Amino acid sequence: MNAGLVSLIGRPNAGKSTLLNRFVGQKLAIVSDKPQTTRHRITGVVNAPGGQMVFIDTPGIHKPMHRMNRRMVDAAIDTLREVDVIVLVVDATARPGSGDEFVVNLLKRAHAPTVLALNKVDLVHKPRLLPLIEHYARIFEFKAIVPISARNGDGVAALQQEILAALPEAAPLYPDDYLTDQTERSLAAELVREQVLAETHDELPYTTAVVIDQFEEPSGPKAVTKIFASILVDQESQKAIVIGKGGEKLKRIGTAARRELEQMLDGKVYLDLHVKVRADWRDDERLLDELGLRRK
């Protein structure tokens, strides 16, 4: 049996979280078309014939502008020294640029075998794929290059086989029934933030966070899980954007998030949301600790 740690790394919005969810068969990481959606590393365990893969989804590697972003990038880069296999996820619809070159140069200093997953190939005209494959094969010695679509699953089984083959022979790291290191509390915060991103579109790309103030688990078979959460923004004007006219936008965020939470928790949920202005929260070390963004 092969087993080990597998890091999913790449630029923002390459599709790493979608790929993690596809591998594990359920939602562990929130998904948005906005870059820098994933803020901390998320572990998902997959047991397959012949081995166990412990996937680590990481924040997209980008130029950090705040303490929060520096912690995000550090979390991604640190995994390169810890894992047995690296999967570089690349958006095949985007032209390779200096950011991709930076990530590849990081790989050159790592010692784990690396598989390239060319993602979103369902959106690419096939004649464009071969030059892209040739480009990446020329700049780095990948163990394999696999075109995939994390969204619809094309090529993901082949990618999984390449990862399993690259892992060392070892005993499983986790029991068969272990799925993730994420707590229900942290997953709840992320599911709310996902709906904030969906509702605010391009108005608030990076300036919101969600803190769970209180999480009351049900005490009986028909009891309701009660979740009280704060949506943090930088400025008063952003608070108005999240709340919307007459509170309609916040209501839509709450309704959509509650549906996701009830599906995750398999039961009724009472969700209470408030929007709070917290200037410069992205540079607040204590709050970043609370949000689970590890410092070096």
N, C-alpha and C positions, 0 to 999 in steps of 0.2 A: 504493500500500500504506500502511496505517496501522500504527503501532507505538508502543509506549511502556510506561511503568510504571503499574501498577494496584494501589492499596492496598486490601486488604480490612480494614475496621475495624469496630468495634462493641463492644458490651458483652460480658463473659465469657459463654461458653456460648451464643452466638448461632448458632454453626454455621459460623464462618469456615474452620476447618481442614477440615471435611467438604466445604465448597464448593471449597476449593483442590484437595483430592484428586479431587473430581469433575471439575474443569476439566482437570487434567493427566492423568487417567486412571490414576493409581496413587497409592500412599500415600507422601506426603512429610511430612505432619504427623500426629502421633498424635491420636487422638480419644477423648474421655472425656465422660461426662455431668457431670463435676465442673468447676466454673468455674476459670479461670486455668490450664487445662491447657497452652496454648501460652505459652512463656516468652520466646521470642526470634523475631525476624522470619525468615521462611522464604520463599525465592524459588522460584517455579515458572514455567517458560516454556511457553507454549502457542502453537503455530503453527496458524493457521486460514486458510481461503481469505480473502484480502483483508487479512491482517495478522498481526502478532505481539504477543501480550499477555504482559507480564512481571508476573506476580502476586506481590504481597508480602503474605503472611499475617502478621498482627500479634497480639501479646497483647491480650486483652480490656481495655478501658479501665475502670479501677476505682479506688477510693480506696486509695492505697498505704500499707502499714503497716510495710514493711521496705525496706532498700536494694534487695533483689531486686525487689520490686514497683515501686519507683520507676523502676528501670531498665526494667522491662517496659513501664510506661505511657509512659515517655519514648520508647521504641523505636516505639511505635504512633503517638504524636503527631508525632514527627519525620518520619514518612513523608508526612504531609499537605503538607509543604513541598517534597517531592522528586518527587512523582508527577504523571502527566498526567491520570489519572482516579482518582476515589475511589469505592469501592463500600461503602456503609454497609449492613452485614448486621444485620437486626433479627429477633429471635425473635417471630414473630407470635402465639405462644401466650401471651406475657407482656403484661401491661398496661403501657403506657408510663409511665415514672416519672422521677424527678429525674436518674438516671444517664443515661437516654436523652436528656434535655434538655441535659445537660452535653456529650454527644458532638455533638449537633446544633449547639450554640453554638461548638464547636471548628470545625465545618465552615464556619460563617459567616466565620471568619477565614482559611480556605483559599481558594485561587483556582482550583482544578481543578474541572471539571465533576463532579457527583456523581450516581451512580445508587443508588437505594434497592432493596435486595433483601429483600423480606419473606419470611423463611425459615420453614420448618416449616408451610407452609400445608396440608400433608396431615393435620395434626393439629388443624386449626381448622375450625369450622362456617362454611360460606361466608357466611352473613349477617353474621358478625363482621368479615369482611375489608374491606368497603366503608367502614365508619366508621374503621377503622384507616388505610386509604389516605387518606381525607379528612383525618384528623388530621395525618399527616406532610406531605401536600401543603400544608396550611395553615401549618405552622411553618417550612417550608424549600422553596426552589425547586429541586427535584430535576430533573435532565435527563430521568429516566424512573423509574417505580416499577414493579417487576416482582415479582409473587408467584412464589415458587419453593419447591421442596423439594430441598435439597442431598442429602438422604438417598436419594431415589429418582430424582432427575434432572428432575422436572417443572419446566418453565419455565427451566431452566438454559441451553438453547440460545437462547432469546429474550433472556435476560440477557447472554449472550456477544455477541449481535448489537448490543445497545445499547452495550456497552463498546467494541466495535470501532468503531462509528460515532462515539463521543466521542473516540477517540484521534486525535492529529495525524497528518498524512501524514508518514511518515518511513521510513528504512531500518530493517531489523531490528536489534535491539541485540545479539542472540546468534545463533550458527550454528544451523542447523536441528536438529542433534542434541544441543543443550544443553538440559538439563532443570532442574537445580537447583544452588544454591550450597552445598547441604548435603553434607558429607563422609560417607563410610561410617561413620566413627568417631562423628560427632555423631548420625547416624540410628540407630546401634546403641544409643547411650545413651538416646535418646528411646523406642525400641521397648521397652527394658527398663522404663523408667519407666511406659510405658503399661500394662504388665502389673502393675506394683506398684499403680497406681491401681485397676485392675480387681479385684485380689485383696483390697485393704484396704478397698474400698468407702468409707464415710464416716468411717472411723477416722483416716485420715491424709490429709486433703484437700490440704494445701499444704506439708507439712513434710518431704517427701522430695526427694532429687535423686539422679542417677546419674552417676558419674564413670567413664570408661573408663580403667583403669590401664594396660592393655596390649592392643594390637590387632596380632596377628600374621597377616599375609596368607599365603595358601597359596603354596607354592613349586613345586608340580607339579600335574598335571591331577587327581589323586585326593587331593591334600592337603586338610587341614582348616583352616579359619580359626579361630584361637584368640583368644577374647575374655575378658579378665579385667576385671570391673567391681565397683565399690563402690556400694552403696545407702546413702546418707547419711540419717540421721534426727537429730532434735533431742535425744531423750531415750532412756534405757535402756528405759523401758516401751514406747516405739515400736519399738525393735529387736525386742522379743519379739513384737509384733503382726505385723511383716513376716516373721519366721522361722516363727511358728506352732508349734503343738504338735508336738513331735518333728521340727521342720523341714519339715513338710508344705506350709505355705504358700509358703515360699521355693522349695521344689522345684517347685510348680505355676507360680510366677512364672518360674522358669528354663526349664521345659519349654515354656510358651507363648511366651516371648520367643525361645527358640532356633528354634522353628518359624517365627516371623516373620522372624528374621534369615536363616535358610536360604532362605526365599522371596526376600528382598531380594538376597542375595548369590549366589543360584543355586548353592548348594553346601553341603557339610556344615560345621557349626559346632560347636566345643566352647566352651561358655559356663560360666565360673566366676564365681559371685556371692558376695559377702560383704556383710554389713550392718555399718555402722560408725556409732557415735554421734559426732556433731560438733555440739556445742551452738552455737546462734546462727549456723549456717552461712549463713542468709539475709542476714546483715549482714557477711559476710566478703568484703571487696572482692576479694582475690586469688582466692578460689574462684569468685566470680561472674564474674570475667574468664575463668577456666578453663572455666566452663560456657557461655561464649559470650554472656553478657549484657553488651552493650556499655554502657560508661559515657559520659555526655555529655562 
